[in-house]
Amino acid sequence: MFEDDLIYYRRRAEAELEQAQRATKPEVVKAHCDLANAYLERVASAEPEKQSQHA
């Protein structure tokens, strides 16, 4: 995964968490948190790959 992709996914996760904080309905909070987690999982799965490319 490219560094630009990682930056994008991190920013999207942050934006989703901000939306979750502003949401007033529990189901909307959960939806934003679920999306944030999905983006963070993409980042986490790419981190070992990124580390091995620099070794």
C-alpha distance matrix in Angstrom:
0.0 3.8 6.7 8.3 6.5 7.3 10.6 11.2 10.9 13.0 15.5 15.9 16.7 19.1 20.7 21.2 22.9 25.1 26.1 26.9 29.1 31.0 31.5 34.9 34.7 33.3 31.6 29.7 28.7 27.4 25.4 23.7 23.1 21.7 19.2 18.3 17.8 15.6 13.2 13.6 12.9 9.5 9.0 11.1 9.4 6.2 8.8 10.4 7.6 7.3 11.1 11.7 10.3 12.9 15.6
3.8 0.0 3.8 5.4 5.3 6.6 8.9 10.0 10.9 12.7 14.5 15.6 16.9 18.8 20.2 21.4 23.0 24.8 26.0 27.3 29.2 30.8 31.7 35.3 35.4 34.4 32.8 30.6 29.6 28.7 26.7 24.6 24.2 23.3 20.5 19.3 19.4 17.5 14.5 15.0 15.2 11.8 10.5 13.1 12.4 8.8 10.4 12.5 9.9 8.2 11.9 13.0 10.7 12.6 15.9
6.7 3.8 0.0 3.8 5.4 5.1 6.2 8.6 9.9 10.6 12.3 14.2 15.4 16.6 18.4 20.0 21.3 22.7 24.4 25.8 27.3 29.0 30.3 33.9 34.4 33.4 32.3 29.9 28.5 28.0 26.3 23.7 23.3 22.9 20.2 18.3 18.8 17.5 14.2 14.1 15.2 12.3 10.0 12.7 13.0 9.6 9.9 12.7 11.0 8.3 11.5 13.5 11.5 12.2 15.8
8.3 5.4 3.8 0.0 3.8 5.4 5.1 6.2 8.7 9.9 10.6 12.2 14.3 15.4 16.4 18.3 20.1 21.1 22.5 24.3 25.9 27.2 28.5 32.2 32.7 32.1 30.9 28.2 27.2 27.0 24.9 22.2 22.4 22.1 19.0 17.5 18.6 17.1 13.6 14.4 15.9 12.8 11.1 14.5 14.9 11.9 12.9 15.9 14.2 11.9 15.2 17.2 15.1 16.0 19.6
6.5 5.3 5.4 3.8 0.0 3.8 5.4 5.0 6.2 8.6 9.8 10.5 12.2 14.2 15.2 16.4 18.4 19.9 20.9 22.4 24.5 25.9 26.7 30.3 30.5 29.6 28.1 25.7 24.8 24.2 22.0 19.7 19.8 19.1 15.9 14.8 15.7 13.8 10.4 11.7 12.7 9.4 8.5 12.1 12.1 9.6 11.4 14.5 12.9 11.4 15.0 16.8 15.3 16.8 20.1
7.3 6.6 5.1 5.4 3.8 0.0 3.8 5.4 5.2 6.1 8.5 9.8 10.6 12.3 14.2 15.3 16.6 18.4 20.0 21.0 22.8 24.6 25.7 29.2 29.5 28.4 27.3 25.0 23.6 23.0 21.3 18.8 18.2 17.9 15.2 13.3 13.8 12.7 9.2 9.3 10.7 8.0 5.8 9.2 10.2 7.8 8.6 12.2 11.4 9.7 12.7 15.2 14.3 15.3 18.4
10.6 8.9 6.2 5.1 5.4 3.8 0.0 3.8 5.6 5.2 6.1 8.6 10.0 10.6 12.2 14.3 15.5 16.6 18.4 20.0 21.3 22.9 24.4 28.0 28.8 28.1 27.2 24.6 23.1 23.1 21.5 18.5 18.3 18.6 15.7 13.5 15.0 14.3 10.5 10.8 13.2 11.0 8.7 12.1 13.7 11.5 11.7 15.4 14.9 12.6 15.3 18.1 16.9 17.3 20.7
11.2 10.0 8.6 6.2 5.0 5.4 3.8 0.0 3.8 5.5 5.2 6.1 8.6 9.9 10.5 12.2 14.3 15.3 16.4 18.3 20.1 21.2 22.4 26.1 26.6 26.1 24.9 22.1 21.2 21.2 19.1 16.3 16.7 16.8 13.4 12.0 13.9 12.7 9.0 10.6 12.9 10.5 9.4 13.2 14.4 12.6 13.8 17.4 16.7 15.0 18.1 20.5 19.4 20.3 23.6
10.9 10.9 9.9 8.7 6.2 5.2 5.6 3.8 0.0 3.8 5.4 5.0 6.1 8.6 9.8 10.5 12.3 14.2 15.2 16.3 18.5 20.1 20.8 24.4 24.6 23.6 22.4 20.0 18.8 18.3 16.4 13.8 13.7 13.5 10.4 8.8 10.2 9.1 5.3 6.9 9.2 7.2 6.5 10.1 11.5 10.6 12.0 15.6 15.3 14.3 17.2 19.7 19.2 20.4 23.3
13.0 12.7 10.6 9.9 8.6 6.1 5.2 5.5 3.8 0.0 3.8 5.5 5.1 6.2 8.7 9.9 10.7 12.4 14.3 15.3 16.8 18.8 20.0 23.6 24.2 23.2 22.6 20.1 18.3 18.2 17.0 13.9 13.3 14.0 11.5 8.7 10.3 10.5 6.9 6.7 9.9 9.1 7.0 10.0 12.5 11.7 11.8 15.6 16.1 14.6 16.8 19.8 19.6 20.1 23.0
15.5 14.5 12.3 10.6 9.8 8.5 6.1 5.2 5.4 3.8 0.0 3.8 5.4 5.1 6.1 8.6 9.9 10.6 12.3 14.2 15.4 16.8 18.4 22.1 23.1 22.7 22.1 19.2 17.7 18.3 16.8 13.4 13.7 14.8 11.9 9.5 12.2 12.4 8.9 9.7 13.1 12.1 10.6 13.8 16.1 15.1 15.5 19.3 19.5 17.7 20.1 23.1 22.5 22.9 26.0
15.9 15.6 14.2 12.2 10.5 9.8 8.6 6.1 5.0 5.5 3.8 0.0 3.8 5.4 5.0 6.1 8.6 9.8 10.5 12.2 14.3 15.4 16.3 20.0 20.5 20.1 19.1 16.2 15.1 15.5 13.5 10.4 11.2 11.9 8.6 7.1 10.1 9.9 6.8 8.9 11.9 11.1 10.8 13.9 15.8 15.5 16.5 20.2 20.3 19.2 21.8 24.5 24.1 25.0 27.9
16.7 16.9 15.4 14.3 12.2 10.6 10.0 8.6 6.1 5.1 5.4 3.8 0.0 3.8 5.4 5.1 6.2 8.7 9.9 10.5 12.5 14.5 15.2 18.7 19.1 18.2 17.5 15.0 13.2 13.3 12.0 8.8 8.5 9.6 7.1 4.2 7.1 8.0 5.5 6.3 9.7 10.1 9.6 11.9 14.4 14.8 15.4 18.9 19.7 18.8 21.0 23.9 24.0 24.8 27.4
19.1 18.8 16.6 15.4 14.2 12.3 10.6 9.9 8.6 6.2 5.1 5.4 3.8 0.0 3.8 5.4 5.2 6.3 8.7 9.8 10.7 12.7 14.3 17.9 19.0 18.5 18.4 15.7 13.5 14.5 13.8 10.1 9.9 12.1 10.1 7.0 10.0 11.6 9.2 9.2 13.0 13.4 12.2 14.4 17.3 17.3 17.3 21.0 21.9 20.6 22.4 25.6 25.7 26.0 28.7
20.7 20.2 18.4 16.4 15.2 14.2 12.2 10.5 9.8 8.7 6.1 5.0 5.4 3.8 0.0 3.8 5.4 5.1 6.2 8.6 9.9 10.8 12.3 16.1 17.3 17.4 17.1 13.9 12.5 14.0 12.6 8.9 10.2 12.3 9.8 8.0 11.6 12.7 10.5 11.7 15.1 15.2 14.7 17.3 19.7 19.7 20.2 23.9 24.5 23.2 25.4 28.5 28.2 28.7 31.6
21.2 21.4 20.0 18.3 16.4 15.3 14.3 12.2 10.5 9.9 8.6 6.1 5.1 5.4 3.8 0.0 3.8 5.4 5.0 6.1 8.7 9.9 10.4 14.0 14.6 14.2 13.6 10.6 9.2 10.3 8.9 5.2 6.6 8.7 6.6 5.3 9.1 10.3 9.2 10.7 13.6 14.3 14.5 16.7 18.9 19.6 20.4 23.9 24.6 23.9 26.1 28.9 29.1 29.9 32.5
22.9 23.0 21.3 20.1 18.4 16.6 15.5 14.3 12.3 10.7 9.9 8.6 6.2 5.2 5.4 3.8 0.0 3.8 5.4 4.9 6.3 8.8 9.8 13.1 14.1 13.4 13.7 11.2 8.6 10.0 10.0 6.4 6.1 9.4 8.6 6.2 9.2 11.6 10.8 11.0 14.1 15.6 15.2 16.7 19.5 20.4 20.6 24.0 25.3 24.5 26.2 29.2 29.7 30.2 32.6
25.1 24.8 22.7 21.1 19.9 18.4 16.6 15.3 14.2 12.4 10.6 9.8 8.7 6.3 5.1 5.4 3.8 0.0 3.8 5.4 5.1 6.5 8.8 12.2 14.1 14.3 15.1 12.0 9.9 12.3 12.2 8.6 9.4 12.7 11.6 9.6 12.9 15.0 13.8 14.2 17.6 18.6 18.0 19.8 22.7 23.2 23.3 26.8 28.0 26.8 28.6 31.8 31.9 32.2 34.8
26.1 26.0 24.4 22.5 20.9 20.0 18.4 16.4 15.2 14.3 12.3 10.5 9.9 8.7 6.2 5.0 5.4 3.8 0.0 3.8 5.4 5.1 6.1 9.9 11.4 12.1 12.3 8.9 7.7 10.4 9.8 6.6 8.8 11.7 10.5 9.8 13.2 14.8 14.2 15.4 18.4 19.3 19.4 21.4 23.8 24.6 25.2 28.6 29.5 28.7 30.7 33.7 33.8 34.4 37.1
26.9 27.3 25.8 24.3 22.4 21.0 20.0 18.3 16.3 15.3 14.2 12.2 10.5 9.8 8.6 6.1 4.9 5.4 3.8 0.0 3.8 5.4 5.1 8.3 9.3 9.1 9.8 7.0 4.5 7.4 7.9 5.2 6.3 9.7 9.8 9.1 11.8 14.0 14.2 14.9 17.5 19.1 19.4 20.8 23.2 24.6 25.0 28.3 29.5 29.0 30.8 33.7 34.2 34.9 37.3
29.1 29.2 27.3 25.9 24.5 22.8 21.3 20.1 18.5 16.8 15.4 14.3 12.5 10.7 9.9 8.7 6.3 5.1 5.4 3.8 0.0 3.8 5.6 8.1 10.4 10.5 12.3 9.9 7.2 10.3 11.6 9.0 9.3 13.0 13.3 11.9 14.4 17.1 16.8 17.0 19.9 21.7 21.4 22.6 25.5 26.6 26.6 29.9 31.4 30.6 32.1 35.2 35.8 36.1 38.5
31.0 30.8 29.0 27.2 25.9 24.6 22.9 21.2 20.1 18.8 16.8 15.4 14.5 12.7 10.8 9.9 8.8 6.5 5.1 5.4 3.8 0.0 3.8 6.5 9.5 11.0 12.6 9.6 8.2 11.9 12.5 10.2 11.7 15.0 14.9 14.1 17.0 19.2 18.9 19.6 22.6 23.9 23.9 25.5 28.1 29.1 29.3 32.7 34.0 33.0 34.8 37.9 38.2 38.6 41.2
31.5 31.7 30.3 28.5 26.7 25.7 24.4 22.4 20.8 20.0 18.4 16.3 15.2 14.3 12.3 10.4 9.8 8.8 6.1 5.1 5.6 3.8 0.0 3.8 5.9 7.7 9.0 6.2 5.7 9.4 10.0 8.7 10.7 13.5 13.8 13.9 16.5 18.4 18.8 19.9 22.3 23.9 24.4 25.8 28.2 29.5 30.1 33.3 34.5 34.0 35.8 38.8 39.2 39.9 42.3
34.9 35.3 33.9 32.2 30.3 29.2 28.0 26.1 24.4 23.6 22.1 20.0 18.7 17.9 16.1 14.0 13.1 12.2 9.9 8.3 8.1 6.5 3.8 0.0 3.8 6.5 8.8 7.4 7.2 10.6 11.9 11.6 13.1 15.7 16.7 17.0 19.2 21.3 22.0 22.9 25.2 27.0 27.6 28.8 31.1 32.7 33.2 36.3 37.7 37.3 39.0 41.9 42.5 43.2 45.6
34.7 35.4 34.4 32.7 30.5 29.5 28.8 26.6 24.6 24.2 23.1 20.5 19.1 19.0 17.3 14.6 14.1 14.1 11.4 9.3 10.4 9.5 5.9 3.8 0.0 3.8 5.5 5.3 6.3 8.7 10.1 11.0 12.4 14.3 15.7 16.7 18.5 20.2 21.6 22.7 24.4 26.3 27.4 28.4 30.4 32.3 33.2 36.0 37.3 37.3 39.1 41.8 42.5 43.5 45.7
33.3 34.4 33.4 32.1 29.6 28.4 28.1 26.1 23.6 23.2 22.7 20.1 18.2 18.5 17.4 14.2 13.4 14.3 12.1 9.1 10.5 11.0 7.7 6.5 3.8 0.0 3.8 5.4 5.0 6.1 8.6 10.0 10.4 12.1 14.3 15.2 16.2 18.2 20.0 20.8 22.1 24.5 25.7 26.2 28.1 30.3 31.1 33.8 35.3 35.5 37.1 39.7 40.7 41.8 43.8
31.6 32.8 32.3 30.9 28.1 27.3 27.2 24.9 22.4 22.6 22.1 19.1 17.5 18.4 17.1 13.6 13.7 15.1 12.3 9.8 12.3 12.6 9.0 8.8 5.5 3.8 0.0 3.8 5.4 5.1 6.2 8.8 9.8 10.4 12.4 14.2 15.1 16.4 18.6 19.8 20.8 22.9 24.5 25.3 26.8 29.0 30.2 32.8 34.0 34.5 36.3 38.7 39.6 41.0 43.0
29.7 30.6 29.9 28.2 25.7 25.0 24.6 22.1 20.0 20.1 19.2 16.2 15.0 15.7 13.9 10.6 11.2 12.0 8.9 7.0 9.9 9.6 6.2 7.4 5.3 5.4 3.8 0.0 3.8 5.3 5.0 6.3 8.5 9.8 10.7 12.3 14.2 15.4 16.8 18.4 19.9 21.5 23.0 24.2 25.8 27.7 28.9 31.8 32.8 32.9 34.9 37.4 38.0 39.3 41.5
28.7 29.6 28.5 27.2 24.8 23.6 23.1 21.2 18.8 18.3 17.7 15.1 13.2 13.5 12.5 9.2 8.6 9.9 7.7 4.5 7.2 8.2 5.7 7.2 6.3 5.0 5.4 3.8 0.0 3.8 5.5 5.3 6.1 8.6 10.0 10.6 12.2 14.3 15.5 16.4 18.2 20.2 21.2 22.1 24.2 26.1 26.8 29.7 31.1 31.1 32.8 35.5 36.3 37.3 39.4
27.4 28.7 28.0 27.0 24.2 23.0 23.1 21.2 18.3 18.2 18.3 15.5 13.3 14.5 14.0 10.3 10.0 12.3 10.4 7.4 10.3 11.9 9.4 10.6 8.7 6.1 5.1 5.3 3.8 0.0 3.8 5.5 5.0 6.0 8.5 9.7 10.3 12.1 14.2 15.0 16.1 18.4 19.9 20.4 22.1 24.4 25.4 28.0 29.3 29.8 31.5 33.9 34.9 36.2 38.1
25.4 26.7 26.3 24.9 22.0 21.3 21.5 19.1 16.4 17.0 16.8 13.5 12.0 13.8 12.6 8.9 10.0 12.2 9.8 7.9 11.6 12.5 10.0 11.9 10.1 8.6 6.2 5.0 5.5 3.8 0.0 3.8 5.5 5.1 6.3 8.6 9.9 10.6 12.6 14.3 15.3 16.9 18.7 19.8 21.2 23.2 24.6 27.3 28.2 28.7 30.8 33.0 33.7 35.2 37.4
23.7 24.6 23.7 22.2 19.7 18.8 18.5 16.3 13.8 13.9 13.4 10.4 8.8 10.1 8.9 5.2 6.4 8.6 6.6 5.2 9.0 10.2 8.7 11.6 11.0 10.0 8.8 6.3 5.3 5.5 3.8 0.0 3.8 5.4 5.1 6.1 8.6 9.8 10.7 12.3 14.2 15.6 16.8 18.2 20.0 21.6 22.7 25.8 26.7 26.6 28.7 31.3 31.8 33.0 35.3
23.1 24.2 23.3 22.4 19.8 18.2 18.3 16.7 13.7 13.3 13.7 11.2 8.5 9.9 10.2 6.6 6.1 9.4 8.8 6.3 9.3 11.7 10.7 13.1 12.4 10.4 9.8 8.5 6.1 5.0 5.5 3.8 0.0 3.8 5.4 5.0 6.1 8.6 9.9 10.4 12.1 14.3 15.2 16.0 18.1 20.0 20.8 23.6 25.0 25.1 26.8 29.4 30.3 31.4 33.5
21.7 23.3 22.9 22.1 19.1 17.9 18.6 16.8 13.5 14.0 14.8 11.9 9.6 12.1 12.3 8.7 9.4 12.7 11.7 9.7 13.0 15.0 13.5 15.7 14.3 12.1 10.4 9.8 8.6 6.0 5.1 5.4 3.8 0.0 3.8 5.4 5.1 6.2 8.8 9.8 10.5 12.6 14.4 15.0 16.4 18.7 20.0 22.5 23.6 24.3 26.2 28.4 29.3 30.9 32.8
19.2 20.5 20.2 19.0 15.9 15.2 15.7 13.4 10.4 11.5 11.9 8.6 7.1 10.1 9.8 6.6 8.6 11.6 10.5 9.8 13.3 14.9 13.8 16.7 15.7 14.3 12.4 10.7 10.0 8.5 6.3 5.1 5.4 3.8 0.0 3.8 5.4 5.0 6.3 8.6 9.8 10.9 12.7 14.3 15.5 17.1 18.7 21.6 22.2 22.5 24.9 27.1 27.6 29.1 31.4
18.3 19.3 18.3 17.5 14.8 13.3 13.5 12.0 8.8 8.7 9.5 7.1 4.2 7.0 8.0 5.3 6.2 9.6 9.8 9.1 11.9 14.1 13.9 17.0 16.7 15.2 14.2 12.3 10.6 9.7 8.6 6.1 5.0 5.4 3.8 0.0 3.8 5.4 5.2 6.2 8.6 10.0 10.7 12.2 14.3 15.7 16.6 19.7 20.7 20.6 22.6 25.2 25.8 27.0 29.2
17.8 19.4 18.8 18.6 15.7 13.8 15.0 13.9 10.2 10.3 12.2 10.1 7.1 10.0 11.6 9.1 9.2 12.9 13.2 11.8 14.4 17.0 16.5 19.2 18.5 16.2 15.1 14.2 12.2 10.3 9.9 8.6 6.1 5.1 5.4 3.8 0.0 3.8 5.4 5.0 6.0 8.6 9.7 10.1 12.0 14.2 15.1 17.7 19.1 19.5 21.2 23.6 24.7 26.0 27.8
15.6 17.5 17.5 17.1 13.8 12.7 14.3 12.7 9.1 10.5 12.4 9.9 8.0 11.6 12.7 10.3 11.6 15.0 14.8 14.0 17.1 19.2 18.4 21.3 20.2 18.2 16.4 15.4 14.3 12.1 10.6 9.8 8.6 6.2 5.0 5.4 3.8 0.0 3.8 5.5 5.1 6.5 8.9 9.9 10.7 12.7 14.5 17.0 17.7 18.5 20.7 22.6 23.4 25.2 27.2
13.2 14.5 14.2 13.6 10.4 9.2 10.5 9.0 5.3 6.9 8.9 6.8 5.5 9.2 10.5 9.2 10.8 13.8 14.2 14.2 16.8 18.9 18.8 22.0 21.6 20.0 18.6 16.8 15.5 14.2 12.6 10.7 9.9 8.8 6.3 5.2 5.4 3.8 0.0 3.8 5.4 5.2 6.5 8.8 10.1 11.0 12.7 15.7 16.1 16.2 18.7 20.9 21.3 22.8 25.1
13.6 15.0 14.1 14.4 11.7 9.3 10.8 10.6 6.9 6.7 9.7 8.9 6.3 9.2 11.7 10.7 11.0 14.2 15.4 14.9 17.0 19.6 19.9 22.9 22.7 20.8 19.8 18.4 16.4 15.0 14.3 12.3 10.4 9.8 8.6 6.2 5.0 5.5 3.8 0.0 3.8 5.3 5.0 6.1 8.5 9.9 10.5 13.5 14.8 14.8 16.6 19.1 20.0 21.2 23.2
12.9 15.2 15.2 15.9 12.7 10.7 13.2 12.9 9.2 9.9 13.1 11.9 9.7 13.0 15.1 13.6 14.1 17.6 18.4 17.5 19.9 22.6 22.3 25.2 24.4 22.1 20.8 19.9 18.2 16.1 15.3 14.2 12.1 10.5 9.8 8.6 6.0 5.1 5.4 3.8 0.0 3.8 5.4 5.0 6.0 8.5 9.9 12.1 13.3 14.3 16.0 18.0 19.2 20.9 22.5
9.5 11.8 12.3 12.8 9.4 8.0 11.0 10.5 7.2 9.1 12.1 11.1 10.1 13.4 15.2 14.3 15.6 18.6 19.3 19.1 21.7 23.9 23.9 27.0 26.3 24.5 22.9 21.5 20.2 18.4 16.9 15.6 14.3 12.6 10.9 10.0 8.6 6.5 5.2 5.3 3.8 0.0 3.8 5.5 5.3 6.4 8.8 11.3 11.4 12.2 14.7 16.4 17.0 19.0 21.0
9.0 10.5 10.0 11.1 8.5 5.8 8.7 9.4 6.5 7.0 10.6 10.8 9.6 12.2 14.7 14.5 15.2 18.0 19.4 19.4 21.4 23.9 24.4 27.6 27.4 25.7 24.5 23.0 21.2 19.9 18.7 16.8 15.2 14.4 12.7 10.7 9.7 8.9 6.5 5.0 5.4 3.8 0.0 3.8 5.5 5.2 6.2 9.5 10.1 9.9 12.2 14.6 15.1 16.5 18.7
11.1 13.1 12.7 14.5 12.1 9.2 12.1 13.2 10.1 10.0 13.8 13.9 11.9 14.4 17.3 16.7 16.7 19.8 21.4 20.8 22.6 25.5 25.8 28.8 28.4 26.2 25.3 24.2 22.1 20.4 19.8 18.2 16.0 15.0 14.3 12.2 10.1 9.9 8.8 6.1 5.0 5.5 3.8 0.0 3.8 5.4 5.2 7.6 9.5 10.0 11.3 13.6 15.0 16.3 17.8
9.4 12.4 13.0 14.9 12.1 10.2 13.7 14.4 11.5 12.5 16.1 15.8 14.4 17.3 19.7 18.9 19.5 22.7 23.8 23.2 25.5 28.1 28.2 31.1 30.4 28.1 26.8 25.8 24.2 22.1 21.2 20.0 18.1 16.4 15.5 14.3 12.0 10.7 10.1 8.5 6.0 5.3 5.5 3.8 0.0 3.8 5.7 6.7 7.6 9.4 11.1 12.4 13.8 16.0 17.2
6.2 8.8 9.6 11.9 9.6 7.8 11.5 12.6 10.6 11.7 15.1 15.5 14.8 17.3 19.7 19.6 20.4 23.2 24.6 24.6 26.6 29.1 29.5 32.7 32.3 30.3 29.0 27.7 26.1 24.4 23.2 21.6 20.0 18.7 17.1 15.7 14.2 12.7 11.0 9.9 8.5 6.4 5.2 5.4 3.8 0.0 3.8 5.7 5.1 6.1 8.7 10.1 10.8 12.9 14.8
8.8 10.4 9.9 12.9 11.4 8.6 11.7 13.8 12.0 11.8 15.5 16.5 15.4 17.3 20.2 20.4 20.6 23.3 25.2 25.0 26.6 29.3 30.1 33.2 33.2 31.1 30.2 28.9 26.8 25.4 24.6 22.7 20.8 20.0 18.7 16.6 15.1 14.5 12.7 10.5 9.9 8.8 6.2 5.2 5.7 3.8 0.0 3.8 5.3 5.0 6.2 8.7 10.0 11.1 12.8
10.4 12.5 12.7 15.9 14.5 12.2 15.4 17.4 15.6 15.6 19.3 20.2 18.9 21.0 23.9 23.9 24.0 26.8 28.6 28.3 29.9 32.7 33.3 36.3 36.0 33.8 32.8 31.8 29.7 28.0 27.3 25.8 23.6 22.5 21.6 19.7 17.7 17.0 15.7 13.5 12.1 11.3 9.5 7.6 6.7 5.7 3.8 0.0 3.8 5.4 5.0 6.2 8.7 10.2 10.8
7.6 9.9 11.0 14.2 12.9 11.4 14.9 16.7 15.3 16.1 19.5 20.3 19.7 21.9 24.5 24.6 25.3 28.0 29.5 29.5 31.4 34.0 34.5 37.7 37.3 35.3 34.0 32.8 31.1 29.3 28.2 26.7 25.0 23.6 22.2 20.7 19.1 17.7 16.1 14.8 13.3 11.4 10.1 9.5 7.6 5.1 5.3 3.8 0.0 3.8 5.5 5.3 6.4 9.1 10.3
7.3 8.2 8.3 11.9 11.4 9.7 12.6 15.0 14.3 14.6 17.7 19.2 18.8 20.6 23.2 23.9 24.5 26.8 28.7 29.0 30.6 33.0 34.0 37.3 37.3 35.5 34.5 32.9 31.1 29.8 28.7 26.6 25.1 24.3 22.5 20.6 19.5 18.5 16.2 14.8 14.3 12.2 9.9 10.0 9.4 6.1 5.0 5.4 3.8 0.0 3.8 5.5 5.3 6.8 9.2
11.1 11.9 11.5 15.2 15.0 12.7 15.3 18.1 17.2 16.8 20.1 21.8 21.0 22.4 25.4 26.1 26.2 28.6 30.7 30.8 32.1 34.8 35.8 39.0 39.1 37.1 36.3 34.9 32.8 31.5 30.8 28.7 26.8 26.2 24.9 22.6 21.2 20.7 18.7 16.6 16.0 14.7 12.2 11.3 11.1 8.7 6.2 5.0 5.5 3.8 0.0 3.8 5.5 5.5 6.6
11.7 13.0 13.5 17.2 16.8 15.2 18.1 20.5 19.7 19.8 23.1 24.5 23.9 25.6 28.5 28.9 29.2 31.8 33.7 33.7 35.2 37.9 38.8 41.9 41.8 39.7 38.7 37.4 35.5 33.9 33.0 31.3 29.4 28.4 27.1 25.2 23.6 22.6 20.9 19.1 18.0 16.4 14.6 13.6 12.4 10.1 8.7 6.2 5.3 5.5 3.8 0.0 3.8 5.4 5.2
10.3 10.7 11.5 15.1 15.3 14.3 16.9 19.4 19.2 19.6 22.5 24.1 24.0 25.7 28.2 29.1 29.7 31.9 33.8 34.2 35.8 38.2 39.2 42.5 42.5 40.7 39.6 38.0 36.3 34.9 33.7 31.8 30.3 29.3 27.6 25.8 24.7 23.4 21.3 20.0 19.2 17.0 15.1 15.0 13.8 10.8 10.0 8.7 6.4 5.3 5.5 3.8 0.0 3.8 5.6
12.9 12.6 12.2 16.0 16.8 15.3 17.3 20.3 20.4 20.1 22.9 25.0 24.8 26.0 28.7 29.9 30.2 32.2 34.4 34.9 36.1 38.6 39.9 43.2 43.5 41.8 41.0 39.3 37.3 36.2 35.2 33.0 31.4 30.9 29.1 27.0 26.0 25.2 22.8 21.2 20.9 19.0 16.5 16.3 16.0 12.9 11.1 10.2 9.1 6.8 5.5 5.4 3.8 0.0 3.8
15.6 15.9 15.8 19.6 20.1 18.4 20.7 23.6 23.3 23.0 26.0 27.9 27.4 28.7 31.6 32.5 32.6 34.8 37.1 37.3 38.5 41.2 42.3 45.6 45.7 43.8 43.0 41.5 39.4 38.1 37.4 35.3 33.5 32.8 31.4 29.2 27.8 27.2 25.1 23.2 22.5 21.0 18.7 17.8 17.2 14.8 12.8 10.8 10.3 9.2 6.6 5.2 5.6 3.8 0.0
